[in-house]
Amino acid sequence: MLRQGAYLLARPLAWSPSASSAVKLLAPIRPFGQTCRRFASTAQATSAPVSQTPGGISSTPDSPIVTASVGAEDKSKPKPYFLTTPIFYVNASPHIGHLHSLLLTDVLARFSRLRDPTRPVVFTTGTDEHGLKIQQAAKAGGVDEQEFCDRVSERFRDLARRSNISHTDFVRTTEPRHYTAVEHFWNKLVTSGDIYKGTHSGWYSISDESFFAASQVGEKDGKMISIETGNEVVWEEEVNWKFRLGAFKDRLLAWAGDPKSVQPNSYRQDILRQIQNLEDLSISRPLSRVRWGVPVPGDPEQVIYVWVDALINYITVLGYPESLEGWPADAHIVGKDIIKFHAIHWPALLMSAGLEPPRTVLAHAHWTMARSKMSKSRGNVVDPIGSLGKWGVDGVRWYLMRSGGSLPDDADYSEEQLGVNYRLLADQIGNLVARISSPSLLRKVKRFDDGDRDSELDEALSTMRNEFGSRMEAYQITRACEGVIEVIMAANRLFTILQPWATDDSTKAIVYAYHSLRLAGILLQPIIPSKATELLDRLGVPPHRRTWGEAVWPVEVDTEDMIRGLREGKKKYKGHLFPQVEMEAVAPTVATAAAAGDSIA
């Protein structure tokens, strides 16, 4: 009896039209539904149970091809709002940039649910687990590739849990469902006539797992490097499969000509420039060099290029090829360093396969430290788990979204600034809710009438929801955060001016503070969901009054109901909404490289 995960070695099998995709290179024996292994170190073929690959997909180019109509959405119900993070490469543990991508996507997903709870949200994330860098990292750690991937993928899943990410699916490219999707997609490319086998030569970067044209490289310190990434490149010449990317120039220009296609606009302009000079794209690698990946159907000596494999995850999660409900993606959220793959390669591949390109590719800038790029060699890569533990989930969420939610511009990570942002929440929101919960002030609340109106705050509150919504729709998350905190600061100023502790009538001060906090609590639910919920609890706002439709002013003011809610909230919660964090106890949350699987990209 072989142990679970053991390999059955067989003699090499020549490909034939009847060959099943269940015939993998060194495929494992694992129960269906568990993560499957990819390749071991030889090119021998092996037989594995057909049930490991759902549907027993044929590897032949003339096997049934999925059309764009398969899984077409039901027009009688709204298209799901479909958002994706990039799937994260598991050659190293998560860092603050990964958390940033997760949070941006989560905030947009939660905002959609808040604004239109009747529209379903599909929000996917996951891990990219193939390629040469995985082979190398696993070897350095003394473990096989699948064990390495399992270990590091779980760290990304754990980061999503810890940071309160509301994703609906977590996909891994080592799952059987992804194999199915990749093989069908490849067969579509074969049928289209847009791929061919030939010799490819060029400057190759192992770090980027990508070829670069001669115009994209230069010499530095006696080495050839990629001008774009700064990573070393070497000249490679090999036989592989190529995609006629240049044939899609006009269609790509038409797609990228839409201002919504790539945002922010500065990145879109760069994409438009790149589309002018397209070369055929190498989309496979020889097995002799890269053994850890999805085999090319019908060509066991070739492995599908990791970036082609990885991009297909966005339809794997929809059930492709059986279903495409939710496609096209409403937004792919990506870092600016991988925008080319999402805004040039992916749309062209989709067009070749008969599918629509995504509606929007939303790219964000990077985090730096002391204005320098984060890298493990500099020892300045921020550990997101450490930050979450010290400042709390919503403290970190607020900082990253308020300081890093301006998409085009790099943001500089600073533990000191994280503290400043946390104290802003504590001083403006936390202290205000504590002040209006004072029993002595609540006893002085009377009936609110029009004579108690404050025109300045009335205007701010009446436009608060629409301004927040328009900024979120434009992906201006930093400005959306700023708009909310500015209203709270205005409410604090009014409270101080009115000095309710020194008068016998606290009504106006309490009412305006209360409703400023109420609107802030509703609107901040996508950004700091746990603290927003606690804030609304402390105010005594019932769950059915926390909707987008309730975030309005003016409203009929029921001071008795307001007082009752505040008193109940005070009984339920002890202490401050944002507990104090001792700065002297806070050291920089910098990750350090350890054993393989603990290194930082």
C-alpha distance (Angstrom), angle and dihedral (degrees) to the residues before:
residue distance angle dihedral
M1 . . .
L2 3.78 . .
R3 3.79 118.3 .
Q4 3.80 117.7 -114.9
G5 3.78 109.7 -79.5
A6 3.81 94.5 22.5
Y7 3.79 119.2 137.6
L8 3.79 129.1 -117.1
L9 3.79 107.5 -148.3
A10 3.78 118.5 -153.4
R11 3.77 135.3 173.5
P12 3.81 114.5 -79.9
L13 3.79 111.7 -82.3
A14 3.77 123.1 -144.5
W15 3.76 114.3 -134.0
S16 3.78 116.7 -104.9
P17 3.80 132.9 171.9
S18 3.78 89.3 -100.4
A19 3.78 95.1 52.6
S20 3.78 112.9 125.0
S21 3.75 124.1 -133.7
A22 3.77 84.9 -128.9
V23 3.80 85.0 77.7
K24 3.78 100.5 90.5
L25 3.75 132.5 168.9
L26 3.77 104.4 -94.6
A27 3.80 91.9 -20.7
P28 3.81 115.8 -175.8
I29 3.74 132.2 -125.3
R30 3.78 105.9 -116.5
P31 3.78 133.0 147.3
F32 3.80 113.7 -92.6
G33 3.79 112.4 -91.5
Q34 3.79 95.9 33.4
T35 3.78 122.1 106.9
C36 3.78 110.1 -84.4
R37 3.77 126.0 -138.0
R38 3.77 121.0 -120.9
F39 3.77 122.9 -154.0
A40 3.76 135.9 -17.3
S41 3.77 123.3 -154.6
T42 3.82 101.8 -74.8
A43 3.77 135.7 62.4
Q44 3.79 95.3 -124.4
A45 3.78 116.4 129.1
T46 3.74 125.8 -128.2
S47 3.75 138.6 -166.8
A48 3.77 118.2 -122.9
P49 3.79 130.4 179.9
V50 3.78 110.2 -78.6
S51 3.79 89.4 -133.5
Q52 3.79 89.5 70.6
T53 3.80 89.0 72.3
P54 3.80 109.1 50.9
G55 3.78 112.6 -122.3
G56 3.81 95.2 7.2
I57 3.81 91.5 -101.1
S58 3.78 114.8 -146.2
S59 3.80 117.7 -123.9
T60 3.78 93.5 -149.9
P61 3.79 119.2 114.6
D62 3.81 89.5 -130.7
S63 3.79 96.0 54.0
P64 3.82 116.6 120.6
I65 3.78 110.3 -62.0
V66 3.77 123.7 -145.1
T67 3.78 115.7 -123.3
A68 3.76 125.8 -147.5
S69 3.79 89.2 -106.6
V70 3.79 94.3 63.2
G71 3.76 109.0 109.0
A72 3.79 91.6 7.5
E73 3.77 111.7 179.3
D74 3.77 121.2 -96.3
K75 3.81 104.7 -107.8
S76 3.79 90.4 -154.4
K77 3.79 91.9 70.4
P78 3.81 131.4 44.7
K79 3.77 118.8 -88.7
P80 3.80 109.0 -106.6
Y81 3.78 114.5 -106.4
F82 3.81 98.5 -112.3
L83 3.80 118.6 -157.5
T84 3.79 129.8 169.0
T85 3.75 138.4 -171.8
P86 3.78 116.7 -149.5
I87 3.76 108.9 -91.6
F88 3.78 105.1 -109.0
Y89 3.78 122.2 -118.7
V90 3.79 111.3 -120.2
N91 3.78 98.6 -148.1
A92 3.82 86.3 106.6
S93 3.79 142.0 12.3
P94 3.83 123.6 -82.6
H95 3.81 119.9 -78.1
I96 3.79 134.5 -172.2
G97 3.81 92.6 -84.6
H98 3.79 90.7 60.6
L99 3.79 89.8 50.6
H100 3.80 89.8 50.1
S101 3.82 91.6 56.1
L102 3.79 90.9 47.1
L103 3.80 92.8 49.9
L104 3.80 95.9 47.0
T105 3.78 90.1 53.2
D106 3.79 93.3 43.1
V107 3.80 92.4 51.3
L108 3.81 91.1 52.0
A109 3.80 91.8 46.8
R110 3.80 92.6 49.6
F111 3.79 91.1 45.8
S112 3.80 90.5 54.6
R113 3.80 90.8 50.9
L114 3.80 90.9 48.5
R115 3.78 95.5 48.8
D116 3.81 97.2 40.8
P117 3.81 113.3 14.3
T118 3.82 90.3 174.9
R119 3.81 92.3 66.5
P120 3.81 113.2 80.6
V121 3.79 118.2 -128.6
V122 3.79 124.0 -142.8
F123 3.79 108.5 -164.9
T124 3.79 117.3 174.0
T125 3.76 136.5 -176.7
G126 3.78 134.3 158.5
T127 3.78 147.0 133.1
D128 3.80 135.8 -63.2
E129 3.80 106.8 -141.6
H130 3.80 110.6 174.4
G131 3.77 137.4 82.5
L132 3.76 144.3 67.6
K133 3.80 95.8 -64.6
I134 3.80 90.2 58.8
Q135 3.80 90.2 51.9
Q136 3.77 90.5 51.1
A137 3.81 95.9 45.1
A138 3.80 92.3 48.3
K139 3.79 91.5 48.8
A140 3.80 91.0 49.7
G141 3.80 89.0 52.9
G142 3.77 94.5 47.6
V143 3.82 94.4 -120.7
D144 3.78 134.0 108.4
E145 3.77 119.8 -98.0
Q146 3.79 97.5 -105.4
E147 3.79 93.8 50.5
F148 3.78 89.4 48.8
C149 3.81 91.7 49.8
D150 3.80 92.7 46.9
R151 3.78 91.2 52.6
V152 3.79 98.3 47.6
S153 3.80 95.7 38.2
E154 3.79 88.6 57.9
R155 3.81 89.0 56.6
F156 3.79 90.5 57.9
R157 3.78 90.7 47.3
D158 3.80 88.9 49.7
L159 3.81 91.2 50.4
A160 3.80 89.8 53.8
R161 3.81 90.6 50.8
R162 3.79 94.3 47.1
S163 3.80 94.1 48.2
N164 3.82 93.4 49.8
I165 3.79 96.0 -114.7
S166 3.81 113.1 178.4
H167 3.81 98.6 -150.4
T168 3.78 119.7 154.9
D169 3.82 97.0 -151.5
F170 3.78 138.6 22.7
V171 3.79 111.1 -159.3
R172 3.79 128.5 -165.9
T173 3.78 122.0 -163.5
T174 3.81 89.4 -137.2
E175 3.81 91.3 65.4
P176 3.83 121.3 109.4
R177 3.81 91.4 -124.7
H178 3.79 89.4 59.3
Y179 3.81 92.2 50.5
T180 3.78 88.0 54.2
A181 3.80 92.9 51.3
V182 3.81 94.3 45.5
E183 3.80 93.8 49.9
H184 3.80 93.2 49.4
F185 3.79 91.8 46.3
W186 3.80 91.5 50.1
N187 3.79 90.5 51.4
K188 3.80 88.8 53.6
L189 3.80 89.3 55.4
V190 3.81 89.9 50.1
T191 3.79 92.0 51.1
S192 3.80 91.9 47.8
G193 3.78 91.0 59.0
D194 3.79 90.3 -130.2
I195 3.81 96.2 120.3
Y196 3.78 130.6 62.5
K197 3.80 138.4 167.9
G198 3.77 118.9 -109.7
T199 3.77 147.1 128.0
H200 3.77 114.8 -67.1
S201 3.78 124.1 -165.8
G202 3.76 130.8 177.1
W203 3.77 148.1 105.0
Y204 3.79 109.3 -51.4
S205 3.80 127.8 -162.5
I206 3.79 116.8 -157.4
S207 3.81 90.5 -164.4
D208 3.80 92.4 54.2
E209 3.83 94.6 32.4
S210 3.78 86.5 -139.0
F211 3.80 142.2 111.0
F212 3.80 119.4 -122.7
A213 3.79 129.2 -156.6
A214 3.80 120.1 -119.2
S215 3.80 89.2 -104.0
Q216 3.81 89.7 57.4
V217 3.81 98.0 57.1
G218 3.78 136.5 65.6
E219 3.79 141.4 173.2
K220 3.79 122.3 -93.9
D221 3.80 127.5 168.7
G222 3.78 90.9 -11.9
K223 3.81 93.9 -52.8
M224 3.76 133.3 98.3
I225 3.78 113.0 -118.8
S226 3.79 139.3 179.0
I227 3.79 108.7 -100.2
E228 3.81 89.2 -148.6
T229 3.82 99.9 50.8
G230 3.80 105.1 15.4
N231 3.80 91.4 -128.8
E232 3.80 122.4 136.4
V233 3.80 118.0 -97.7
V234 3.80 131.1 -161.9
W235 3.77 130.1 -162.0
E236 3.80 112.2 -101.4
E237 3.79 131.3 -178.8
E238 3.79 118.8 -174.3
V239 3.78 145.0 140.8
N240 3.78 114.9 -102.2
W241 3.78 145.0 133.4
K242 3.79 117.8 -74.1
F243 3.79 133.7 -160.5
R244 3.81 121.5 -140.8
L245 3.79 93.6 -124.6
G246 3.80 93.8 161.1
A247 3.79 90.7 62.1
F248 3.80 88.4 69.9
K249 3.80 96.7 54.1
D250 3.81 96.6 110.9
R251 3.80 94.3 43.8
L252 3.79 91.5 47.5
L253 3.79 91.3 49.5
A254 3.80 89.7 51.4
W255 3.81 92.0 49.5
A256 3.81 94.9 44.6
G257 3.80 89.6 45.7
D258 3.79 88.2 74.0
P259 3.83 107.7 91.4
K260 3.81 89.7 -139.4
S261 3.81 94.6 56.0
V262 3.80 98.0 79.5
Q263 3.78 124.1 15.3
P264 2.98 140.6 -130.7
N265 3.79 94.9 40.5
S266 3.82 94.4 -128.0
Y267 3.80 89.3 64.5
R268 3.80 91.3 46.1
Q269 3.79 91.1 54.9
D270 3.79 89.6 53.1
I271 3.80 90.6 49.9
L272 3.80 90.5 51.5
R273 3.81 89.1 53.8
Q274 3.80 92.2 49.3
I275 3.80 92.5 50.4
Q276 3.81 89.3 61.7
N277 3.81 90.6 69.6
L278 3.78 110.5 40.0
E279 3.79 125.8 162.9
D280 3.77 127.5 -168.0
L281 3.79 110.1 -81.6
S282 3.80 124.0 -124.6
I283 3.81 104.9 -131.4
S284 3.80 103.3 176.4
R285 3.77 139.3 45.6
P286 3.81 129.6 -147.9
L287 3.78 113.8 -98.8
S288 3.80 88.4 -131.2
R289 3.81 88.6 68.3
V290 3.81 104.8 27.6
R291 3.78 115.3 28.3
W292 3.83 98.8 160.4
G293 3.78 106.3 83.9
V294 3.79 146.4 63.2
P295 3.83 112.1 -51.4
V296 3.78 118.0 -122.4
P297 3.82 106.7 -105.8
G298 3.78 107.7 -106.9
D299 3.81 94.5 5.7
P300 3.82 110.2 77.6
E301 3.80 92.3 177.8
Q302 3.80 91.0 66.3
V303 3.82 131.9 65.9
I304 3.81 122.2 -155.4
Y305 3.80 112.5 -105.2
V306 3.78 108.8 -97.0
W307 3.80 93.8 -124.7
V308 3.81 92.7 54.2
D309 3.79 90.0 46.9
A310 3.81 92.2 47.0
L311 3.81 97.3 48.7
I312 3.79 91.7 56.0
N313 3.81 88.9 66.9
Y314 3.80 87.0 84.5
I315 3.80 90.5 69.9
T316 3.80 95.7 31.2
V317 3.81 87.9 69.9
L318 3.81 90.8 55.7
G319 3.80 91.7 56.2
Y320 3.81 97.8 -100.7
P321 2.98 127.5 -149.7
E322 3.81 92.3 25.5
S323 3.80 95.6 40.4
L324 3.78 139.8 19.1
E325 3.79 99.7 174.3
G326 3.79 108.0 155.4
W327 3.80 96.4 26.2
P328 2.96 131.9 163.6
A329 3.78 98.6 55.5
D330 3.78 112.0 -117.4
A331 3.80 90.0 -146.1
H332 3.78 137.7 -2.5
I333 3.82 105.7 -156.9
V334 3.83 109.6 -151.9
G335 3.78 141.8 158.3
K336 3.79 115.9 -99.8
D337 3.81 91.1 -113.1
I338 3.82 92.8 67.4
I339 3.78 99.8 39.1
K340 3.82 93.1 109.0
F341 3.79 91.7 62.8
H342 3.81 92.6 49.3
A343 3.80 100.6 38.4
I344 3.83 100.8 38.0
H345 3.80 113.1 16.7
W346 3.81 98.3 36.7
P347 3.83 98.1 47.4
A348 3.81 90.4 47.7
L349 3.81 92.7 49.2
L350 3.79 90.2 48.7
M351 3.80 91.3 50.1
S352 3.79 89.8 51.4
A353 3.80 90.1 50.9
G354 3.80 91.7 50.3
L355 3.79 95.9 -107.9
E356 3.79 131.8 124.1
P357 3.81 119.0 -103.2
P358 3.81 118.4 -117.0
R359 3.78 117.3 -79.9
T360 3.79 94.1 -128.5
V361 3.78 137.9 8.8
L362 3.79 105.5 -159.3
A363 3.79 113.4 -163.3
H364 3.78 125.8 -166.9
A365 3.78 130.3 -162.7
H366 3.79 126.1 -117.4
W367 3.77 138.2 -95.8
T368 3.78 118.1 -114.7
M369 3.79 131.6 -174.0
A370 3.79 119.8 -136.4
R371 3.82 85.1 -8.0
S372 3.82 90.6 -62.7
K373 3.78 126.9 115.1
M374 3.78 112.0 -99.9
S375 3.80 114.4 -111.6
K376 3.77 135.1 154.2
S377 3.81 90.8 -123.2
R378 3.81 88.7 62.6
G379 3.80 91.6 44.6
N380 3.80 91.7 -130.1
V381 3.81 103.8 113.9
V382 3.80 111.4 127.0
D383 3.80 118.3 -129.1
P384 3.82 106.2 -137.8
I385 3.81 93.7 -160.5
G386 3.80 90.5 57.8
S387 3.80 92.0 49.6
L388 3.80 92.3 49.1
G389 3.79 90.7 51.0
K390 3.80 94.4 51.2
W391 3.78 102.6 39.8
G392 3.77 102.2 24.9
V393 3.78 126.5 -112.5
D394 3.79 96.3 -80.8
G395 3.78 94.0 42.7
V396 3.80 88.8 59.9
R397 3.80 93.5 40.2
W398 3.80 90.7 53.6
Y399 3.78 93.7 48.0
L400 3.79 95.8 47.4
M401 3.80 93.4 46.2
R402 3.80 97.0 41.6
S403 3.80 94.8 44.1
G404 3.81 101.0 28.3
G405 3.78 101.6 31.9
S406 3.80 92.2 92.4
L407 3.78 94.3 95.5
P408 3.83 105.2 -156.4
D409 3.80 97.8 49.6
D410 3.79 129.8 72.8
A411 3.80 112.5 -122.4
D412 3.78 124.3 -143.6
Y413 3.79 114.1 -129.4
S414 3.78 114.4 -136.9
E415 3.78 129.0 169.2
E416 3.79 87.5 -150.3
Q417 3.81 91.7 54.9
L418 3.78 90.5 46.4
G419 3.80 86.0 57.4
V420 3.81 91.7 47.6
N421 3.80 90.7 52.7
Y422 3.80 92.4 46.3
R423 3.80 91.5 51.0
L424 3.81 89.2 49.6
L425 3.80 88.6 61.1
A426 3.79 91.4 44.3
D427 3.81 95.5 46.6
Q428 3.79 98.9 41.1
I429 3.81 105.4 31.2
G430 3.80 104.0 18.0
N431 3.79 96.1 45.8
L432 3.80 93.9 43.8
V433 3.80 93.5 54.6
A434 3.80 88.9 47.0
R435 3.82 91.3 51.3
I436 3.80 95.7 50.9
S437 3.81 91.3 46.6
S438 3.80 91.3 62.3
P439 3.84 109.0 124.8
S440 3.80 91.5 -143.3
L441 3.80 91.7 56.5
L442 3.79 94.8 43.1
R443 3.80 89.8 56.0
K444 3.82 88.7 60.9
V445 3.81 96.3 53.6
K446 3.80 114.1 116.5
R447 3.78 135.7 174.0
F448 3.83 113.9 -48.9
D449 3.81 116.4 -131.5
D450 3.79 137.6 170.5
G451 3.78 91.5 -90.0
D452 3.79 87.7 69.4
R453 3.81 93.5 61.0
D454 3.82 121.9 128.0
S455 3.80 109.1 -156.8
E456 3.81 96.5 -158.7
L457 3.79 95.5 52.0
D458 3.80 91.5 38.5
E459 3.79 89.2 60.3
A460 3.81 93.5 45.5
L461 3.80 92.6 49.5
S462 3.80 94.7 44.3
T463 3.83 92.5 55.0
M464 3.81 96.8 35.0
R465 3.81 98.6 95.9
N466 3.80 97.2 44.0
E467 3.80 93.2 47.0
F468 3.79 90.7 48.7
G469 3.81 90.7 48.5
S470 3.79 95.5 48.5
R471 3.80 91.4 49.4
M472 3.78 92.5 49.2
E473 3.80 91.2 48.2
A474 3.81 87.8 54.2
Y475 3.84 90.1 48.9
Q476 3.81 89.8 -115.4
I477 3.77 94.8 141.5
T478 3.80 95.4 157.8
R479 3.81 90.4 55.3
A480 3.80 91.1 46.3
C481 3.81 89.5 55.3
E482 3.79 91.2 46.5
G483 3.79 92.4 51.5
V484 3.80 92.7 55.4
I485 3.79 95.8 46.1
E486 3.83 91.5 47.4
V487 3.81 90.6 58.6
I488 3.81 90.8 48.8
M489 3.79 90.3 50.1
A490 3.81 89.5 51.7
A491 3.81 89.7 50.9
N492 3.80 89.9 51.2
R493 3.80 90.9 50.8
L494 3.79 91.6 51.0
F495 3.80 90.7 47.8
T496 3.80 90.6 53.2
I497 3.81 92.7 46.6
L498 3.81 92.8 50.3
Q499 3.83 93.1 47.9
P500 3.82 94.9 -157.7
W501 3.80 90.9 -174.9
A502 3.82 89.4 64.7
T503 3.81 98.3 48.5
D504 3.78 136.6 60.4
D505 3.83 93.2 -122.2
S506 3.81 120.0 59.5
T507 3.81 96.0 165.9
K508 3.81 101.6 109.8
A509 3.80 94.6 43.5
I510 3.81 93.8 47.7
V511 3.81 96.0 43.2
Y512 3.80 95.5 50.9
A513 3.78 93.4 43.1
Y514 3.80 91.4 47.0
H515 3.79 95.9 50.6
S516 3.80 93.1 42.3
L517 3.80 87.6 55.4
R518 3.80 91.7 43.4
L519 3.80 92.8 55.3
A520 3.80 91.3 42.5
G521 3.80 90.7 51.5
I522 3.79 92.4 52.0
L523 3.80 95.1 45.8
L524 3.80 95.4 43.6
Q525 3.80 93.5 55.5
P526 3.84 91.8 98.8
I527 3.82 92.8 48.3
I528 3.81 106.3 38.4
P529 3.81 100.9 12.1
S530 3.81 100.1 171.1
K531 3.80 96.2 45.7
A532 3.80 92.0 41.9
T533 3.79 88.8 54.3
E534 3.79 91.4 48.6
L535 3.80 90.8 47.5
L536 3.80 91.3 53.5
D537 3.80 89.4 45.9
R538 3.80 90.2 53.2
L539 3.80 89.1 50.8
G540 3.78 90.8 49.5
V541 3.81 93.6 -122.1
P542 3.83 107.4 160.7
P543 3.83 117.6 -128.4
H544 3.80 94.6 -108.1
R545 3.82 89.9 56.8
R546 3.83 94.3 57.3
T547 3.79 96.6 81.6
W548 3.79 132.3 115.8
G549 3.78 89.1 -105.9
E550 3.82 90.8 57.6
A551 3.81 94.6 53.9
V552 3.80 92.7 92.9
W553 3.78 140.4 114.6
P554 2.96 140.0 -125.2
V555 3.79 100.5 42.9
E556 3.76 133.9 161.0
V557 3.79 103.8 -82.1
D558 3.79 115.5 -135.7
T559 3.80 103.5 -174.1
E560 3.79 93.4 -176.5
D561 3.79 91.6 56.0
M562 3.82 89.9 45.4
I563 3.81 92.5 52.2
R564 3.79 91.8 46.7
G565 3.81 91.3 51.7
L566 3.80 93.6 48.7
R567 3.79 92.3 49.1
E568 3.79 92.1 49.7
G569 3.79 90.2 48.2
K570 3.79 91.6 51.6
K571 3.80 90.4 53.0
K572 3.79 92.1 49.6
Y573 3.81 98.3 47.2
K574 3.78 128.6 46.3
G575 3.76 123.1 -169.1
H576 3.78 131.0 14.4
L577 3.79 126.1 -32.3
F578 3.81 87.8 -129.6
P579 3.82 107.9 31.4
Q580 3.77 116.7 -145.4
V581 3.81 117.6 -94.0
E582 3.79 114.7 -151.3
M583 3.78 105.7 -126.2
E584 3.78 94.1 -157.4
A585 3.80 88.6 61.2
V586 3.79 92.6 53.3
A587 3.78 115.8 94.8
P588 3.80 122.7 -178.9
T589 3.79 109.2 -77.2
V590 3.78 95.4 -131.7
A591 3.77 119.4 158.2
T592 3.76 120.7 -134.2
A593 3.76 127.7 -151.2
A594 3.78 115.8 -109.8
A595 3.77 133.5 158.6
A596 3.76 120.7 -17.4
G597 3.74 108.6 -64.1
D598 3.79 90.0 34.2
S599 3.78 96.5 69.9
I600 3.77 119.8 111.4
A601 3.79 123.2 -126.6
